[in-house]
Amino acid sequence: MQKSVTVNRPLEELYRFWREFGNLPRIMGYLDSVQVNGQRAHWKAHALKDQTVEWDTELVEDIPNERITWRSVEGAPLTHSGSVHFKPGREGWGNEVQLSLDIDVPNGKFGETAEKLLGIAPTLIAYKTLYAFKSLMETGEIPTLTGQPAARNGGRDE
């Protein structure tokens, strides 16, 4: 899955947010936490039926203000890799942020399993993540359905 968005904030600020993996649950609705320990991170996501999925990743590449790449460590219960690229936007307006995510689970197709496990269609993960990120960076908040009468899934914006 790969998506891009233009964000009207300084490149350095965008990079700093992503480099601190502990920020990711703020923009990835399915994550409960990401705890960083050096070049590794422990990810915890909520699954359907009050279950959780946990895995570890390692930082593969970190080029300040340009690119961050990570991948799951050997033996993780799911194979997860991702990268985020930063580059100046067209015509000097904002900066482009491109997110690539690859998630695979053992013994099954990602699409079906991820939707059953995380309660979100895989094609929406990168899209929702980037637009939550854009909203947070540009306005300081993320629009949510929480507390709205039409909210689905218990009000969780995933």
DSSP file with accessible surface (Angstrom, degrees, kcal/mol):
  #  RESIDUE AA STRUCTURE BP1 BP2  ACC     N-H-->O    O-->H-N    N-H-->O    O-->H-N    TCO  KAPPA ALPHA  PHI   PSI    X-CA   Y-CA   Z-CA
    1    1 A M              0   0   60      0, 0.0   100,-2.7     0, 0.0     2,-0.4   0.000 360.0 360.0 360.0 130.8    0.0    0.0    0.0
    2    2 A Q  E     +A  100   0A 112     98,-0.2     2,-0.3   121,-0.1    98,-0.2  -0.993 360.0 161.6-141.9 130.4    1.4    3.4   -0.9
    3    3 A K  E     -A   99   0A  94     96,-2.3    96,-2.8    -2,-0.4     2,-0.3  -0.961  16.7-155.2-141.3 159.7   -0.2    6.8   -0.7
    4    4 A S  E     -A   98   0A  49     -2,-0.3     2,-0.3    94,-0.2    94,-0.2  -0.954   8.7-179.2-135.8 156.4    1.0   10.4   -0.6
    5    5 A V  E     -A   97   0A   8     92,-2.0    92,-3.0    -2,-0.3     2,-0.5  -0.984  26.1-125.5-150.4 149.9   -0.3   13.7    0.7
    6    6 A T  E     -A   96   0A  47     -2,-0.3     2,-0.4    90,-0.2    90,-0.2  -0.886  27.0-166.2 -98.6 130.4    1.0   17.3    0.7
    7    7 A V  E     -A   95   0A   0     88,-3.0    88,-2.2    -2,-0.5     2,-1.8  -0.967  20.9-137.3-122.1 131.4    1.2   18.8    4.1
    8    8 A N  S    S+     0   0   84     -2,-0.4    86,-0.0    86,-0.2    88,-0.0  -0.485  70.9  95.3 -88.4  66.6    1.7   22.6    4.7
    9    9 A R  S    S-     0   0   94     -2,-1.8    -2,-0.1    86,-0.1     5,-0.1  -0.972  86.0 -77.0-145.4 158.8    4.3   22.4    7.4
   10   10 A P    >>  -     0   0   63      0, 0.0     4,-1.9     0, 0.0     3,-0.5  -0.272  38.5-124.6 -60.4 142.3    8.1   22.5    7.4
   11   11 A L  H 3> S+     0   0   29      1,-0.2     4,-2.6     2,-0.2     5,-0.2   0.881 109.5  56.1 -54.1 -43.1    9.8   19.4    6.2
   12   12 A E  H 3> S+     0   0   93      1,-0.2     4,-2.3     2,-0.2    -1,-0.2   0.869 106.4  50.2 -61.3 -38.7   11.9   19.1    9.4
   13   13 A E  H <> S+     0   0   52     -3,-0.5     4,-1.9     2,-0.2    -1,-0.2   0.904 110.7  49.2 -67.9 -40.3    8.8   19.1   11.6
   14   14 A L  H  X S+     0   0    0     -4,-1.9     4,-1.8     2,-0.2    -2,-0.2   0.937 112.5  47.6 -64.2 -46.3    7.1   16.4    9.5
   15   15 A Y  H  X S+     0   0   22     -4,-2.6     4,-2.7     1,-0.2     5,-0.2   0.929 108.9  54.1 -59.6 -47.4   10.2   14.2    9.7
   16   16 A R  H  X S+     0   0  149     -4,-2.3     4,-1.2     1,-0.2    -1,-0.2   0.890 106.5  52.4 -57.5 -41.8   10.6   14.7   13.5
   17   17 A F  H  < S+     0   0   15     -4,-1.9     3,-0.4     1,-0.2     6,-0.3   0.956 114.3  41.2 -59.8 -50.4    7.0   13.6   14.1
   18   18 A W  H  < S+     0   0    0     -4,-1.8    -2,-0.2     1,-0.2    -1,-0.2   0.845 106.5  62.8 -67.9 -34.9    7.5   10.3   12.1
   19   19 A R  H  < S+     0   0   65     -4,-2.7     2,-1.3     1,-0.2    -1,-0.2   0.816  92.0  69.4 -64.1 -27.1   11.0    9.7   13.5
   20   20 A E  S >< S-     0   0  102     -4,-1.2     3,-2.8    -3,-0.4     4,-0.3  -0.722  72.8-169.2 -90.7  88.8    9.5    9.4   17.0
   21   21 A F  G >  S+     0   0    7     -2,-1.3     3,-1.8     1,-0.3    -1,-0.2   0.751  78.2  74.4 -55.3 -25.0    7.6    6.1   16.4
   22   22 A G  G 3  S+     0   0   31      1,-0.3    -1,-0.3     2,-0.1    12,-0.2   0.716  88.8  61.9 -61.5 -17.2    5.8    6.6   19.7
   23   23 A N  G X> S+     0   0   36     -3,-2.8     3,-1.8    -6,-0.3     4,-0.5   0.692  80.2  86.6 -76.5 -21.0    3.7    9.3   17.9
   24   24 A L  H X> S+     0   0    0     -3,-1.8     4,-2.3    -4,-0.3     3,-1.5   0.829  76.0  62.9 -59.7 -35.0    2.3    6.8   15.4
   25   25 A P  H 34 S+     0   0   32      0, 0.0    -1,-0.3     0, 0.0     6,-0.2   0.799  95.1  65.1 -60.3 -21.7   -0.7    5.6   17.5
   26   26 A R  H <4 S+     0   0  141     -3,-1.8    -2,-0.2     1,-0.2     3,-0.1   0.812 117.5  23.9 -66.8 -28.8   -1.9    9.2   17.2
   27   27 A I  H << S+     0   0    6     -3,-1.5     2,-0.7    -4,-0.5   105,-0.2   0.548 113.8  68.1-115.1 -11.4   -2.4    8.9   13.5
   28   28 A M    ><  -     0   0    0     -4,-2.3     3,-2.2     1,-0.1    -1,-0.2  -0.880  67.3-163.3-110.6  97.4   -2.8    5.1   13.0
   29   29 A G  T 3  S+     0   0   31     -2,-0.7    -1,-0.1     1,-0.3   129,-0.1   0.689  83.6  57.9 -57.9 -22.4   -6.1    4.3   14.6
   30   30 A Y  T 3  S+     0   0    4     15,-0.1    16,-2.0    -3,-0.1     2,-0.3   0.605  89.1  91.6 -85.9 -10.3   -5.5    0.6   14.9
   31   31 A L  E <   -B   45   0A   7     -3,-2.2    14,-0.3    14,-0.2     3,-0.1  -0.678  47.5-175.3 -88.8 138.8   -2.3    1.0   17.0
   32   32 A D  E    S-     0   0A  66     12,-3.2     2,-0.3     1,-0.4    13,-0.2   0.812  70.2 -18.5 -91.7 -41.3   -2.4    1.0   20.8
   33   33 A S  E     -B   44   0A  32     11,-1.8    11,-2.6     2,-0.0    -1,-0.4  -0.990  41.3-156.4-162.3 156.8    1.3    1.8   21.3
   34   34 A V  E     -B   43   0A   9     -2,-0.3     2,-0.5     9,-0.2     9,-0.2  -0.940  19.9-165.7-137.1 113.6    4.8    1.8   19.7
   35   35 A Q  E     -B   42   0A 128      7,-2.5     7,-2.8    -2,-0.4     2,-0.4  -0.915   9.3-148.5-106.4 124.7    7.6    1.6   22.3
   36   36 A V  E     +B   41   0A  62     -2,-0.5     2,-0.3     5,-0.2     5,-0.2  -0.735  19.5 175.7 -97.6 137.5   11.1    2.5   21.0
   37   37 A N  E >   -B   40   0A 138      3,-3.1     3,-1.7    -2,-0.4     2,-0.3  -0.825  65.0 -62.8-138.6  93.2   14.3    1.0   22.4
   38   38 A G  T 3  S-     0   0   55     -2,-0.3    -1,-0.1     1,-0.3    20,-0.0  -0.485 119.7 -10.7  67.9-121.7   17.3    2.1   20.4
   39   39 A Q  T 3  S+     0   0  120     -2,-0.3    20,-3.2    -3,-0.1     2,-0.3   0.365 127.8  74.8 -91.8   3.9   17.0    0.9   16.8
   40   40 A R  E <   -BC  37  58A 126     -3,-1.7    -3,-3.1    18,-0.2     2,-0.3  -0.815  59.1-164.4-116.5 158.5   14.1   -1.4   17.6
   41   41 A A  E     -BC  36  57A   4     16,-2.3    16,-2.7    -2,-0.3     2,-0.6  -0.995  14.3-142.1-141.7 144.0   10.4   -0.8   18.3
   42   42 A H  E     -BC  35  56A  48     -7,-2.8    -7,-2.5    -2,-0.3     2,-0.4  -0.946  22.4-159.5-106.9 118.9    7.6   -2.9   19.9
   43   43 A W  E     -BC  34  55A   0     12,-3.3    12,-1.9    -2,-0.6     2,-0.4  -0.802   8.9-172.1-101.9 140.1    4.3   -2.4   18.2
   44   44 A K  E     -BC  33  54A  73    -11,-2.6   -12,-3.2    -2,-0.4   -11,-1.8  -0.990   6.4-178.8-134.3 123.3    0.9   -3.3   19.8
   45   45 A A  E     -BC  31  53A   0      8,-3.0     8,-2.5    -2,-0.4     2,-0.4  -0.916  26.8-120.7-120.8 147.6   -2.3   -3.1   17.8
   46   46 A H  E     - C   0  52A  20    -16,-2.0     6,-0.3    -2,-0.3     2,-0.2  -0.684  30.6-166.2 -86.2 139.7   -5.9   -3.8   18.9
   47   47 A A        -     0   0   10      4,-3.6     4,-0.5    -2,-0.4     3,-0.5  -0.624  32.8 -74.6-112.5 175.6   -7.6   -6.5   17.0
   48   48 A L  S >  S+     0   0   75     69,-2.2     3,-0.9    68,-0.4    -1,-0.2  -0.254 111.8  33.1 -67.6 161.4  -11.3   -7.5   16.9
   49   49 A K  T 3  S-     0   0  187      1,-0.2    -1,-0.2    -3,-0.1     3,-0.1   0.876 132.5 -66.9  59.2  39.0  -12.9   -9.2   19.8
   50   50 A D  T 3  S+     0   0  169     -3,-0.5    -1,-0.2     1,-0.2     2,-0.2   0.794 100.1 134.2  56.1  34.0  -10.7   -7.4   22.4
   51   51 A Q    <   -     0   0  126     -3,-0.9    -4,-3.6    -4,-0.5     2,-0.3  -0.669  42.7-143.8-105.4 164.6   -7.5   -9.1   21.2
   52   52 A T  E     -C   46   0A  69     -6,-0.3     2,-0.4    -2,-0.2    -6,-0.2  -0.916   3.4-152.0-127.7 156.9   -4.1   -7.6   20.5
   53   53 A V  E     -C   45   0A  18     -8,-2.5    -8,-3.0    -2,-0.3     2,-0.4  -0.995  18.3-173.3-125.0 132.6   -1.4   -8.2   18.0
   54   54 A E  E     +C   44   0A  79     -2,-0.4     2,-0.3   -10,-0.2   -10,-0.2  -0.972  10.6 157.8-130.6 144.1    2.2   -7.4   18.9
   55   55 A W  E     -C   43   0A   8    -12,-1.9   -12,-3.3    -2,-0.4     2,-0.4  -0.974  30.3-123.6-156.7 163.3    5.4   -7.4   16.9
   56   56 A D  E     -C   42   0A  61     -2,-0.3    17,-2.3   -14,-0.2     2,-0.3  -0.890  23.0-172.8-113.9 145.2    8.9   -5.9   16.8
   57   57 A T  E     -CD  41  72A   0    -16,-2.7   -16,-2.3    -2,-0.4     2,-0.4  -0.870  12.1-142.8-128.7 164.3   10.6   -3.9   14.1
   58   58 A E  E     -CD  40  71A  52     13,-3.1    13,-1.9    -2,-0.3     2,-0.4  -0.958  26.4-110.2-126.8 147.6   14.0   -2.5   13.5
   59   59 A L  E     + D   0  70A  21    -20,-3.2    11,-0.3    -2,-0.4     3,-0.1  -0.641  34.4 177.1 -74.8 125.7   15.0    0.8   11.9
   60   60 A V  E     +     0   0A  66      9,-2.9     2,-0.3    -2,-0.4    10,-0.2   0.821  64.3   7.6 -98.6 -41.1   16.6    0.0    8.5
   61   61 A E  E     + D   0  69A  71      8,-1.7     8,-2.6     2,-0.0    -1,-0.4  -0.999  52.9 179.8-148.4 138.9   17.3    3.5    7.2
   62   62 A D  E     + D   0  68A  54     -2,-0.3     6,-0.2     6,-0.2    -3,-0.0  -0.838   6.7 169.7-144.0 100.5   17.1    7.0    8.6
   63   63 A I  E >>  - D   0  67A  51      4,-3.1     3,-2.4    -2,-0.3     4,-2.4  -0.947  43.6-115.5-111.4 104.8   18.1    9.9    6.4
   64   64 A P  T 34 S-     0   0   83      0, 0.0   -52,-0.1     0, 0.0     4,-0.0  -0.119  91.5  -2.1 -48.2 132.2   17.0   13.1    8.3
   65   65 A N  T 34 S+     0   0   51      1,-0.1     3,-0.1   -53,-0.1   -51,-0.1   0.547 132.9  60.4  64.2  13.8   14.3   15.1    6.5
   66   66 A E  T <4 S-     0   0   93     -3,-2.4    20,-2.7     1,-0.3     2,-0.3   0.648 105.1  -7.4-130.9 -51.3   14.3   12.6    3.6
   67   67 A R  E  <  -DE  63  85A  56     -4,-2.4    -4,-3.1    18,-0.2     2,-0.4  -0.984  37.9-169.7-160.5 142.7   13.4    9.0    4.5
   68   68 A I  E     -DE  62  84A   0     16,-2.1    16,-2.3    -2,-0.3     2,-0.4  -0.999  16.6-176.9-131.9 131.1   12.7    6.6    7.3
   69   69 A T  E     +DE  61  83A  30     -8,-2.6    -9,-2.9    -2,-0.4    -8,-1.7  -0.990   4.6 171.3-132.2 139.2   12.5    2.8    6.7
   70   70 A W  E     -DE  59  82A   1     12,-2.7    12,-2.3    -2,-0.4     2,-0.3  -0.930   7.4-173.1-139.9 163.4   11.6    0.0    9.1
   71   71 A R  E     -DE  58  81A 125    -13,-1.9   -13,-3.1    -2,-0.3    10,-0.3  -0.987  33.6 -94.4-154.0 155.9   10.9   -3.8    9.0
   72   72 A S  E     -D   57   0A  17      8,-2.5   -15,-0.3    -2,-0.3     2,-0.1  -0.329  44.1-112.7 -70.0 151.9    9.8   -6.5   11.4
   73   73 A V    >   -     0   0   16    -17,-2.3     3,-1.8     1,-0.1   -17,-0.2  -0.459  44.7 -79.2 -81.7 159.8   12.5   -8.6   13.0
   74   74 A E  T 3  S+     0   0  201      1,-0.3    -1,-0.1    -2,-0.1   -18,-0.0  -0.295 118.0  26.4 -59.5 136.6   12.9  -12.3   12.2
   75   75 A G  T 3  S+     0   0   80      1,-0.3    -1,-0.3    -3,-0.1     4,-0.1   0.426  82.7 147.1  89.8  -0.6   10.3  -14.4   14.0
   76   76 A A    <   -     0   0   24     -3,-1.8    -1,-0.3     1,-0.1   -21,-0.1  -0.358  59.3-119.6 -65.6 148.6    7.7  -11.7   14.4
   77   77 A P  S    S+     0   0   74      0, 0.0     2,-0.3     0, 0.0    -1,-0.1   0.673  98.7  24.2 -67.4 -15.5    4.1  -13.0   14.3
   78   78 A L  S    S-     0   0    9     27,-0.2     2,-0.6   -24,-0.1    27,-0.2  -0.990  83.5-119.0-144.7 150.5    3.5  -10.8   11.2
   79   79 A T  E     + F   0 104A  88     25,-2.8    25,-3.1    -2,-0.3     2,-0.4  -0.826  40.5 171.5 -91.4 121.8    5.8   -9.4    8.6
   80   80 A H  E     + F   0 103A   0     -2,-0.6    -8,-2.5    23,-0.2     2,-0.3  -0.997   7.2 161.5-136.0 128.2    5.6   -5.6    8.6
   81   81 A S  E     +EF  71 102A  38     21,-2.8    21,-2.9    -2,-0.4     2,-0.3  -0.978   7.6 165.5-140.7 156.7    7.7   -3.1    6.8
   82   82 A G  E     -EF  70 101A   5    -12,-2.3   -12,-2.7    -2,-0.3     2,-0.3  -0.989  15.3-164.1-162.2 163.3    7.2    0.5    6.0
   83   83 A S  E     -EF  69 100A  16     17,-2.2    17,-2.8    -2,-0.3     2,-0.4  -0.984   6.8-156.6-151.2 151.7    8.8    3.7    4.8
   84   84 A V  E     -EF  68  99A   0    -16,-2.3   -16,-2.1    -2,-0.3     2,-0.4  -1.000  12.9-163.0-131.6 129.1    8.0    7.3    4.8
   85   85 A H  E     -EF  67  98A  54     13,-2.5    13,-2.5    -2,-0.4     2,-0.4  -0.927   0.7-160.4-114.5 142.2    9.6    9.7    2.3
   86   86 A F  E     + F   0  97A   7    -20,-2.7    11,-0.2    -2,-0.4    -2,-0.0  -0.970  19.7 154.9-123.2 133.0    9.6   13.5    2.5
   87   87 A K  E     - F   0  96A 114      9,-2.1     9,-3.1    -2,-0.4   -21,-0.1  -0.989  48.5 -84.4-153.5 153.8   10.2   15.9   -0.3
   88   88 A P  E     - F   0  95A  98      0, 0.0     7,-0.3     0, 0.0     3,-0.1  -0.266  50.6-115.9 -57.7 141.4    9.4   19.5   -1.1
   89   89 A G    >   -     0   0   10      5,-2.4     3,-1.1     1,-0.2     5,-0.1  -0.204  40.3 -78.0 -72.8 168.7    6.0   20.0   -2.6
   90   90 A R  G >  S+     0   0  210      1,-0.2     3,-1.9     2,-0.2    -1,-0.2  -0.373 111.3   7.4 -68.7 143.9    5.3   21.2   -6.1
   91   91 A E  G 3  S-     0   0  201      1,-0.3    -1,-0.2    -3,-0.1     3,-0.1   0.776 127.3 -69.0  56.4  28.6    5.6   24.9   -6.8
   92   92 A G  G <  S+     0   0   77     -3,-1.1     2,-0.7     1,-0.2    -1,-0.3   0.595  99.0 131.5  73.2  11.7    7.0   25.6   -3.3
   93   93 A W  S <  S-     0   0  133     -3,-1.9    -1,-0.2    -5,-0.1    -3,-0.2  -0.852  70.6 -46.9-103.3 116.7    3.7   24.8   -1.5
   94   94 A G  S    S-     0   0   11     -2,-0.7    -5,-2.4    -5,-0.1     2,-0.4  -0.037  74.3 -78.7  63.6-167.5    4.0   22.4    1.4
   95   95 A N  E     -AF   7  88A  23    -88,-2.2   -88,-3.0    -7,-0.3     2,-0.4  -0.991  33.4-121.6-136.0 142.6    5.9   19.1    1.4
   96   96 A E  E     -AF   6  87A  33     -9,-3.1    -9,-2.1    -2,-0.4     2,-0.5  -0.700  21.7-167.0 -87.7 133.5    5.0   15.7    0.1
   97   97 A V  E     -AF   5  86A   0    -92,-3.0   -92,-2.0    -2,-0.4     2,-0.5  -0.988   3.9-168.0-120.3 121.2    4.8   12.8    2.5
   98   98 A Q  E     -AF   4  85A  45    -13,-2.5   -13,-2.5    -2,-0.5     2,-0.5  -0.956   2.1-164.3-115.2 123.8    4.7    9.4    0.9
   99   99 A L  E     -AF   3  84A   0    -96,-2.8   -96,-2.3    -2,-0.5     2,-0.4  -0.922   5.7-174.2-110.9 129.2    3.9    6.4    3.1
  100  100 A S  E     -AF   2  83A  17    -17,-2.8   -17,-2.2    -2,-0.5     2,-0.4  -0.992   7.5-179.9-120.4 127.5    4.5    2.8    2.0
  101  101 A L  E     - F   0  82A   0   -100,-2.7     2,-0.4    -2,-0.4   -19,-0.2  -0.994  10.6-176.7-129.4 134.5    3.3   -0.1    4.2
  102  102 A D  E     + F   0  81A  98    -21,-2.9   -21,-2.8    -2,-0.4     2,-0.4  -0.991  10.6 171.7-128.2 121.8    3.6   -3.8    3.7
  103  103 A I  E     + F   0  80A  16     -2,-0.4     2,-0.4   -23,-0.2   -23,-0.2  -0.999   1.5 173.3-132.0 130.4    2.0   -6.1    6.2
  104  104 A D  E     - F   0  79A  81    -25,-3.1   -25,-2.8    -2,-0.4     5,-0.1  -0.990  14.7-154.6-136.5 142.6    1.7   -9.8    5.8
  105  105 A V    >   -     0   0   14      3,-0.4     3,-0.7    -2,-0.4   -27,-0.2  -0.896  31.6 -98.2-115.4 149.2    0.5  -12.4    8.2
  106  106 A P  T 3  S+     0   0   80      0, 0.0     3,-0.0     0, 0.0    -1,-0.0  -0.299  99.6  13.4 -63.7 150.2    1.4  -16.1    8.3
  107  107 A N  T 3  S+     0   0  173      1,-0.1     2,-0.3     0, 0.0     0, 0.0   0.855 117.7  51.0  57.9  41.3   -0.9  -18.6    6.7
  108  108 A G  S <  S-     0   0   36     -3,-0.7    -3,-0.4     4,-0.0     2,-0.3  -0.920  87.8 -77.4 173.4 164.8   -3.1  -16.2    4.8
  109  109 A K     >  -     0   0  148     -2,-0.3     4,-2.1     1,-0.1     5,-0.3  -0.583  39.4-132.0 -76.6 140.0   -3.7  -13.4    2.5
  110  110 A F  H  > S+     0   0   35     -2,-0.3     4,-3.5     1,-0.2     5,-0.4   0.927  99.5  56.0 -59.7 -47.4   -3.1  -10.0    4.1
  111  111 A G  H  > S+     0   0   31      1,-0.2     4,-1.9     2,-0.2     5,-0.2   0.938 113.9  36.6 -54.6 -53.7   -6.3   -8.4    2.9
  112  112 A E  H  > S+     0   0  110      2,-0.2     4,-2.0     1,-0.2    -1,-0.2   0.936 122.0  44.8 -66.6 -46.3   -8.7  -10.9    4.3
  113  113 A T  H  X S+     0   0   42     -4,-2.1     4,-3.1     2,-0.2     5,-0.3   0.927 112.8  50.0 -67.6 -44.0   -6.7  -11.5    7.5
  114  114 A A  H  X>S+     0   0    1     -4,-3.5     4,-3.2    -5,-0.3     5,-0.7   0.918 111.0  49.6 -62.6 -41.4   -5.9   -7.9    8.3
  115  115 A E  H  X5S+     0   0  103     -4,-1.9     4,-1.2    -5,-0.4    -1,-0.2   0.930 115.9  42.7 -64.8 -40.8   -9.5   -6.9    7.9
  116  116 A K  H  <5S+     0   0  150     -4,-2.0   -68,-0.4    -5,-0.2    -2,-0.2   0.894 122.4  40.0 -69.2 -38.6  -10.6   -9.7   10.2
  117  117 A L  H  <5S+     0   0   55     -4,-3.1   -69,-2.2    -5,-0.2    -2,-0.2   0.945 130.1  23.1 -77.6 -51.2   -7.8   -9.0   12.7
  118  118 A L  H  <5S-     0   0   13     -4,-3.2    -3,-0.2    -5,-0.3    -2,-0.2   0.604  96.0-125.4 -96.0 -14.8   -7.6   -5.3   12.8
  119  119 A G  S  <<S+     0   0   30     -4,-1.2     2,-0.4    -5,-0.7    -4,-0.2   0.762  76.8 102.4  76.6  23.2  -11.1   -4.4   11.6
  120  120 A I  S    S-     0   0   10     -6,-0.6    -2,-0.2   -90,-0.0    -1,-0.2  -1.000  77.1-114.4-141.4 137.6   -9.9   -2.2    8.8
  121  121 A A    >>  -     0   0   24     -2,-0.4     3,-2.0     1,-0.1     4,-0.7  -0.539  28.9-129.9 -68.0 132.2   -9.6   -2.8    5.1
  122  122 A P  H >> S+     0   0   16      0, 0.0     3,-0.9     0, 0.0     4,-0.6   0.827 104.6  62.4 -57.3 -32.5   -5.9   -2.7    4.2
  123  123 A T  H 3> S+     0   0  101      1,-0.2     4,-0.6     2,-0.1  -121,-0.1   0.740 103.0  52.2 -67.3 -18.2   -6.3   -0.3    1.4
  124  124 A L  H <> S+     0   0   67     -3,-2.0     4,-3.1     2,-0.1     5,-0.4   0.651  88.4  80.8 -89.6 -16.5   -7.5    2.3    3.9
  125  125 A I  H <X S+     0   0    1     -3,-0.9     4,-2.3    -4,-0.7     5,-0.2   0.958  98.9  36.2 -58.4 -56.2   -4.6    2.0    6.3
  126  126 A A  H  X S+     0   0    0     -4,-0.6     4,-2.6     2,-0.2     5,-0.2   0.923 118.9  51.8 -65.0 -41.5   -2.1    4.3    4.5
  127  127 A Y  H  X S+     0   0  116     -4,-0.6     4,-2.2     1,-0.2     5,-0.2   0.964 113.9  41.5 -59.7 -52.6   -4.9    6.6    3.3
  128  128 A K  H  X S+     0   0   81     -4,-3.1     4,-2.2     1,-0.2     5,-0.2   0.883 113.9  54.0 -65.6 -37.7   -6.4    7.2    6.8
  129  129 A T  H  X S+     0   0    3     -4,-2.3     4,-2.5    -5,-0.4    -1,-0.2   0.946 110.5  45.5 -60.6 -49.0   -2.9    7.4    8.4
  130  130 A L  H  X S+     0   0    1     -4,-2.6     4,-2.9     1,-0.2    -2,-0.2   0.897 113.6  47.8 -65.9 -38.9   -1.8   10.2    6.0
  131  131 A Y  H  X S+     0   0  101     -4,-2.2     4,-2.3    -5,-0.2    -1,-0.2   0.866 111.8  49.8 -74.8 -30.1   -4.9   12.2    6.3
  132  132 A A  H  X S+     0   0   16     -4,-2.2     4,-2.7  -105,-0.2    -2,-0.2   0.928 112.9  48.8 -66.3 -42.2   -4.9   12.0   10.1
  133  133 A F  H  X S+     0   0    0     -4,-2.5     4,-2.8    -5,-0.2     5,-0.3   0.940 110.8  49.5 -61.2 -47.9   -1.2   13.1    9.9
  134  134 A K  H  X S+     0   0   41     -4,-2.9     4,-2.6     1,-0.2     5,-0.3   0.942 112.8  47.3 -58.2 -47.1   -2.0   16.0    7.6
  135  135 A S  H  X>S+     0   0   31     -4,-2.3     4,-2.7     1,-0.2     6,-0.8   0.929 113.4  47.9 -60.8 -46.2   -4.9   17.2    9.9
  136  136 A L  H  X5S+     0   0   15     -4,-2.7     4,-1.6     4,-0.2    -1,-0.2   0.926 115.3  44.3 -62.5 -44.8   -2.8   16.9   13.0
  137  137 A M  H  <5S+     0   0   23     -4,-2.8    -1,-0.2    -5,-0.2    -2,-0.2   0.883 121.4  37.6 -69.5 -37.6    0.2   18.8   11.5
  138  138 A E  H  <5S+     0   0   67     -4,-2.6    -2,-0.2    -5,-0.3    -1,-0.2   0.803 135.1  16.5 -87.3 -30.0   -1.8   21.5    9.8
  139  139 A T  H  <5S-     0   0   93     -4,-2.7    -3,-0.2    -5,-0.3    -2,-0.2   0.556  95.0-118.0-120.3 -14.3   -4.5   22.1   12.5
  140  140 A G  S  <<S+     0   0   57     -4,-1.6     2,-0.3    -5,-0.7    -4,-0.2   0.487  86.7  67.5  87.2   2.9   -3.2   20.5   15.6
  141  141 A E  S    S-     0   0  138     -6,-0.8    -2,-0.3    -9,-0.1    -1,-0.2  -0.977  72.1-128.0-149.9 164.0   -6.1   18.0   15.8
  142  142 A I        -     0   0   56     -2,-0.3   -10,-0.1    -3,-0.1    -9,-0.0  -0.964  31.4-119.4-115.9 123.8   -7.6   15.0   14.0
  143  143 A P        -     0   0   90      0, 0.0     2,-0.3     0, 0.0    -7,-0.1  -0.316  41.0-178.3 -59.4 142.2  -11.3   15.0   13.1
  144  144 A T        -     0   0   71      2,-0.1    12,-0.1     1,-0.1     7,-0.0  -0.958  39.7-140.8-142.0 159.2  -13.1   12.2   14.8
  145  145 A L    >   +     0   0   81     -2,-0.3     3,-2.6    10,-0.3     6,-0.3   0.425  59.4 132.2 -96.1  -3.7  -16.6   10.7   15.0
  146  146 A T  T 3  S+     0   0   87      1,-0.3    -2,-0.1     9,-0.2     9,-0.1  -0.255  76.9  13.8 -54.2 129.5  -16.3   10.1   18.7
  147  147 A G  T 3  S+     0   0   75      1,-0.3    -1,-0.3     2,-0.1    -2,-0.0   0.397  97.3 125.2  84.8  -1.8  -19.4   11.3   20.4
  148  148 A Q    X   -     0   0  111     -3,-2.6     3,-1.9     1,-0.1    -1,-0.3  -0.709  66.2-130.5 -91.0 140.0  -21.3   11.6   17.2
  149  149 A P  T 3  S+     0   0  131      0, 0.0    -1,-0.1     0, 0.0    -2,-0.1   0.824 108.0  49.8 -59.6 -28.8  -24.7    9.8   17.0
  150  150 A A  T 3  S+     0   0   62     -5,-0.1     5,-0.1     2,-0.0    -5,-0.0   0.385  81.0 132.3 -91.3   5.6  -23.7    8.3   13.6
  151  151 A A    <   -     0   0   26     -3,-1.9     3,-0.3    -6,-0.3     2,-0.2  -0.281  43.0-151.8 -60.9 139.8  -20.3    7.0   14.8
  152  152 A R    >   +     0   0  173      1,-0.2     3,-1.3     4,-0.1     4,-0.3  -0.648  67.4  30.2-106.1 167.2  -19.6    3.4   13.9
  153  153 A N  G >  S-     0   0   91      1,-0.3     3,-1.6    -2,-0.2    -1,-0.2   0.891 135.1 -54.8  56.1  41.1  -17.4    0.9   15.6
  154  154 A G  G 3  S-     0   0   85     -3,-0.3    -1,-0.3     1,-0.3    -2,-0.1   0.733 100.1 -61.9  68.4  19.2  -18.0    2.3   19.1
  155  155 A G  G <  S+     0   0    8     -3,-1.3     2,-0.4     1,-0.3   -10,-0.3   0.445  95.4 144.1  87.4  -1.8  -16.8    5.7   17.9
  156  156 A R    <   -     0   0  119     -3,-1.6     2,-1.3    -4,-0.3    -1,-0.3  -0.578  46.3-143.0 -74.7 126.4  -13.3    4.6   17.1
  157  157 A D              0   0   67     -2,-0.4  -128,-0.1    -3,-0.1    -1,-0.1  -0.715 360.0 360.0 -88.7  88.8  -12.0    6.4   14.0
  158  158 A E              0   0   25     -2,-1.3  -130,-0.0   -39,-0.1   -33,-0.0  -0.886 360.0 360.0-117.9 360.0  -10.1    3.6   12.3
